[in-house]
Amino acid sequence: MTHLILGGSGKVGRRLTQLLDLAGHPTRPVSRSTATVFDWHDESTWPTALDGVTSMFVVGPGSSSDWSPQLTRLLDLAHDLGTEHVVLLSARAVEFLSDGAVGRAEQALQRGPIPWTVLRPSHFAQNFTEAMFVPADGRIVAPTGTGAEPFVDVADVAAVAAAVMTKREYDGRILALSGPEALTFDEAAAQLTETTGISVRFEDESDGDHAGRLRAAGTPEMYIQWRMAMLNGIRSGADSYVSTGVTDVLHRPATPFTTWAQREAAPALST
């Protein structure tokens, strides 16, 4: 079985590739910069990427536009070429914006011709080292107030994806993934400070100020809508619940935030 991994150089994709390779499963990680090119916006690249593929991990091109029509065409082509299973990396925050780009992608997947599994992770712990919550000048600035989030380790998400792609026990299921406990951003900042020895603090921000900063940077409105829905889910407390998907699939507890921070945050934030 050849496992096609879209977004093979991304946070989940590169970890998933490593896990499958170590277990002896043939992989084909692809992106616009790999030897085998895959470009969501150049459909001529799709057949070569899909050639001989039996399982596919899908990471979309972003949430700034509706990419469900492209996904529908990709699924149809993959089916014609023999792909037997598709795993979609979604997000648990789709619950707060079901008609956004991610929600529409889930719907397209479920209408498609290939057996599927959806992964819906909470916010990544790695967002503090690789994405939107990286401290700047020692400050994490976000419109989340005292809301808590059960941040999930991307390594756990990749391990779940590897199990789902190789065992085929979760067809037709939506798996919600999270860390083992919900932390406020003040608590996360305190744990980062303790773990890294670098002073990190959280500063709350209004919704208007946050959206205004995104607009000033030229961010598309559809992405702003998605991001504010995600963050408002944290502020309201609606996204604070703990999911059991990691334990259900891997038969072990999800990785605590402090364990992740010791492994990755200390070297990342100290450089």
C-alpha positions as CSV (number, residue, x, y, z in Angstrom):
1,M,0.0,0.0,0.0
2,T,1.3,3.4,-1.0
3,H,0.1,6.2,1.3
4,L,-0.2,9.6,-0.3
5,I,0.3,12.4,2.2
6,L,-0.8,15.8,1.0
7,G,1.0,18.6,2.8
8,G,3.8,16.3,3.4
9,S,6.1,19.0,4.7
10,G,3.5,20.4,7.1
11,K,3.2,20.0,10.9
12,V,1.1,16.8,10.7
13,G,2.3,15.6,7.3
14,R,6.0,15.4,8.0
15,R,5.4,13.6,11.3
16,L,3.0,11.2,9.7
17,T,5.5,10.4,7.0
18,Q,8.2,9.6,9.6
19,L,5.9,7.3,11.5
20,L,4.8,5.4,8.4
21,D,8.3,5.2,7.1
22,L,9.6,3.8,10.4
23,A,6.9,1.2,10.4
24,G,7.9,0.1,6.9
25,H,4.8,1.5,5.1
26,P,5.5,3.0,1.6
27,T,4.8,6.8,1.6
28,R,4.6,9.5,-0.9
29,P,4.6,12.9,0.8
30,V,3.8,15.6,-1.7
31,S,3.5,19.4,-1.9
32,R,4.3,22.0,-4.5
33,S,8.0,21.7,-3.7
34,T,8.5,17.9,-3.6
35,A,9.9,15.8,-6.4
36,T,6.5,14.5,-7.1
37,V,4.6,17.8,-7.2
38,F,1.0,18.2,-5.9
39,D,-0.6,21.6,-6.3
40,W,-4.3,22.1,-5.4
41,H,-4.4,24.8,-8.0
42,D,-2.8,22.8,-10.9
43,E,-4.9,19.7,-11.5
44,S,-2.4,18.5,-14.1
45,T,-0.2,17.5,-11.1
46,W,-2.9,15.2,-9.6
47,P,-2.7,12.0,-11.7
48,T,1.0,11.5,-11.1
49,A,0.7,12.1,-7.4
50,L,-2.2,9.6,-7.2
51,D,-0.6,6.9,-9.3
52,G,-0.6,3.6,-7.4
53,V,-2.0,5.1,-4.2
54,T,-4.3,3.0,-2.0
55,S,-4.6,5.5,0.9
56,M,-4.6,9.3,1.0
57,F,-4.1,11.8,3.8
58,V,-5.7,15.1,2.9
59,V,-4.7,18.5,4.2
60,G,-6.5,21.3,2.4
61,P,-5.0,24.4,0.8
62,G,-6.2,26.7,3.7
63,S,-9.4,28.2,5.0
64,S,-9.3,31.4,3.0
65,S,-11.6,30.1,0.2
66,D,-14.0,27.2,-0.5
67,W,-11.9,24.3,-1.7
68,S,-14.6,21.7,-1.6
69,P,-15.2,21.7,-5.4
70,Q,-11.5,20.8,-5.9
71,L,-11.7,18.1,-3.2
72,T,-14.7,16.6,-5.0
73,R,-12.8,16.4,-8.3
74,L,-9.7,15.0,-6.5
75,L,-11.8,12.3,-4.8
76,D,-13.4,11.3,-8.1
77,L,-10.0,11.0,-9.8
78,A,-8.5,9.1,-6.9
79,H,-11.4,6.7,-7.0
80,D,-10.9,6.1,-10.7
81,L,-7.2,5.4,-10.1
82,G,-7.8,2.9,-7.3
83,T,-7.5,4.8,-4.0
84,E,-9.4,2.9,-1.3
85,H,-9.4,5.2,1.7
86,V,-9.1,8.9,2.5
87,V,-8.3,10.5,5.8
88,L,-9.2,14.2,6.1
89,L,-7.4,16.5,8.6
90,S,-10.2,18.8,9.7
91,A,-10.5,20.7,13.0
92,R,-12.7,20.4,16.0
93,A,-13.6,24.1,15.6
94,V,-15.7,23.2,12.6
95,E,-18.5,22.8,15.2
96,F,-18.5,26.6,15.4
97,L,-18.6,27.4,11.7
98,S,-20.1,24.4,9.9
99,D,-20.5,26.3,6.6
100,G,-16.9,27.5,6.5
101,A,-14.2,26.1,4.2
102,V,-13.4,23.2,6.5
103,G,-17.0,22.3,7.1
104,R,-17.7,22.3,3.4
105,A,-14.7,20.0,2.8
106,E,-16.0,17.5,5.3
107,Q,-19.3,17.5,3.5
108,A,-17.6,17.0,0.2
109,L,-15.6,14.1,1.6
110,Q,-18.7,12.4,3.0
111,R,-20.5,12.7,-0.4
112,G,-17.6,11.3,-2.3
113,P,-17.0,7.8,-3.7
114,I,-14.2,6.6,-1.3
115,P,-14.4,5.3,2.2
116,W,-13.3,8.1,4.6
117,T,-12.3,9.0,8.1
118,V,-12.3,12.6,9.5
119,L,-9.8,13.7,12.2
120,R,-11.0,16.8,14.2
121,P,-8.2,17.9,16.5
122,S,-8.4,20.7,19.0
123,H,-5.9,23.5,18.7
124,F,-2.3,22.2,18.4
125,A,0.1,22.6,21.2
126,Q,2.6,23.4,18.4
127,N,0.7,26.6,17.7
128,F,2.8,28.1,20.4
129,T,6.0,27.2,18.5
130,E,5.0,27.0,14.9
131,A,1.8,29.0,14.3
132,M,-0.6,31.7,15.6
133,F,0.3,31.6,19.3
134,V,4.1,31.9,19.0
135,P,5.1,34.5,21.7
136,A,6.4,37.8,20.3
137,D,8.6,39.8,22.7
138,G,7.5,37.4,25.4
139,R,3.8,37.9,24.8
140,I,1.0,35.6,23.5
141,V,-1.7,37.9,22.2
142,A,-5.1,36.4,21.4
143,P,-8.8,37.2,21.9
144,T,-9.5,34.2,24.2
145,G,-9.9,35.7,27.6
146,T,-10.2,33.2,30.4
147,G,-11.3,30.4,28.1
148,A,-9.5,27.1,28.2
149,E,-8.4,24.7,25.4
150,P,-7.2,21.1,25.6
151,F,-4.3,21.6,23.3
152,V,-3.3,18.5,21.4
153,D,0.2,17.4,20.5
154,V,0.6,17.1,16.8
155,A,2.7,14.0,17.3
156,D,-0.5,12.4,18.7
157,V,-2.5,13.6,15.7
158,A,0.1,12.0,13.4
159,A,0.1,8.8,15.3
160,V,-3.7,8.6,15.1
161,A,-3.6,9.3,11.4
162,A,-1.0,6.5,10.9
163,A,-3.1,4.0,12.8
164,V,-6.3,5.0,10.9
165,M,-4.5,4.7,7.5
166,T,-3.0,1.3,8.2
167,K,-5.6,-0.5,10.3
168,R,-8.8,0.6,8.5
169,E,-10.9,0.2,11.6
170,Y,-12.4,3.7,11.5
171,D,-14.1,4.0,8.2
172,G,-17.0,6.4,8.2
173,R,-16.1,7.9,11.5
174,I,-15.3,11.4,12.8
175,L,-12.6,11.2,15.4
176,A,-12.4,14.2,17.8
177,L,-8.8,14.6,19.2
178,S,-7.5,16.7,22.1
179,G,-5.0,16.8,24.9
180,P,-5.8,15.3,28.3
181,E,-6.8,18.6,30.0
182,A,-7.9,22.1,29.1
183,L,-5.6,25.0,29.9
184,T,-6.3,28.7,29.9
185,F,-3.8,30.8,28.0
186,D,-2.5,32.2,31.3
187,E,-1.9,28.6,32.4
188,A,-0.2,27.7,29.1
189,A,2.0,30.8,29.3
190,A,3.0,29.8,32.9
191,Q,3.9,26.3,31.8
192,L,5.9,27.6,28.9
193,T,7.8,29.9,31.2
194,E,8.5,27.2,33.7
195,T,9.6,24.7,31.0
196,T,11.7,27.0,28.9
197,G,13.1,29.4,31.5
198,I,11.9,32.2,29.1
199,S,9.4,34.7,30.5
200,V,6.1,34.3,28.6
201,R,2.8,36.0,29.4
202,F,-0.6,36.1,27.9
203,E,-2.4,39.3,26.9
204,D,-6.1,39.2,26.0
205,E,-7.2,41.1,22.9
206,S,-10.6,42.2,21.7
207,D,-12.2,40.5,18.8
208,G,-12.2,43.8,16.9
209,D,-8.5,44.4,17.4
210,H,-7.6,40.9,16.4
211,A,-9.7,41.0,13.2
212,G,-8.4,44.4,12.5
213,R,-4.8,43.2,12.6
214,L,-5.6,40.4,10.2
215,R,-7.4,42.8,7.8
216,A,-4.5,45.2,7.9
217,A,-2.2,42.3,6.9
218,G,-4.4,41.6,3.9
219,T,-5.9,38.4,5.3
220,P,-8.9,37.1,3.2
221,E,-12.3,37.6,4.9
222,M,-13.2,34.0,4.7
223,Y,-10.2,33.0,6.8
224,I,-10.8,35.8,9.3
225,Q,-14.4,34.5,9.8
226,W,-12.9,31.0,10.4
227,R,-10.2,32.1,12.7
228,M,-12.6,34.3,14.8
229,A,-15.0,31.3,15.1
230,M,-12.2,29.1,16.4
231,L,-11.0,31.7,18.9
232,N,-14.5,32.6,20.0
233,G,-15.1,28.9,20.7
234,I,-12.2,29.1,23.2
235,R,-13.3,32.4,24.8
236,S,-16.9,31.2,25.3
237,G,-15.8,27.9,26.9
238,A,-17.5,25.9,24.2
239,D,-14.2,24.3,23.1
240,S,-12.9,23.4,26.5
241,Y,-14.1,19.8,26.6
242,V,-11.7,16.9,26.4
243,S,-12.1,14.4,23.6
244,T,-11.1,10.8,23.8
245,G,-10.1,10.1,20.2
246,V,-6.4,9.8,20.9
247,T,-6.9,7.2,23.7
248,D,-9.6,5.4,21.7
249,V,-7.3,4.8,18.8
250,L,-3.8,4.6,20.4
251,H,-4.9,2.9,23.6
252,R,-2.8,5.3,25.7
253,P,-3.4,8.7,27.2
254,A,-3.0,11.8,25.1
255,T,0.3,13.7,25.7
256,P,0.1,16.4,28.4
257,F,1.0,20.0,27.4
258,T,3.9,19.9,29.8
259,T,5.4,16.8,28.2
260,W,5.1,18.4,24.8
261,A,6.7,21.6,26.1
262,Q,9.7,19.8,27.5
263,R,10.2,18.0,24.2
264,E,9.7,20.8,21.8
265,A,9.0,24.2,23.3
266,A,12.2,24.6,25.2
267,P,14.5,24.2,22.2
268,A,12.1,26.1,19.9
269,L,11.6,29.2,22.0
270,S,15.2,29.4,23.3
271,T,16.7,29.8,19.8
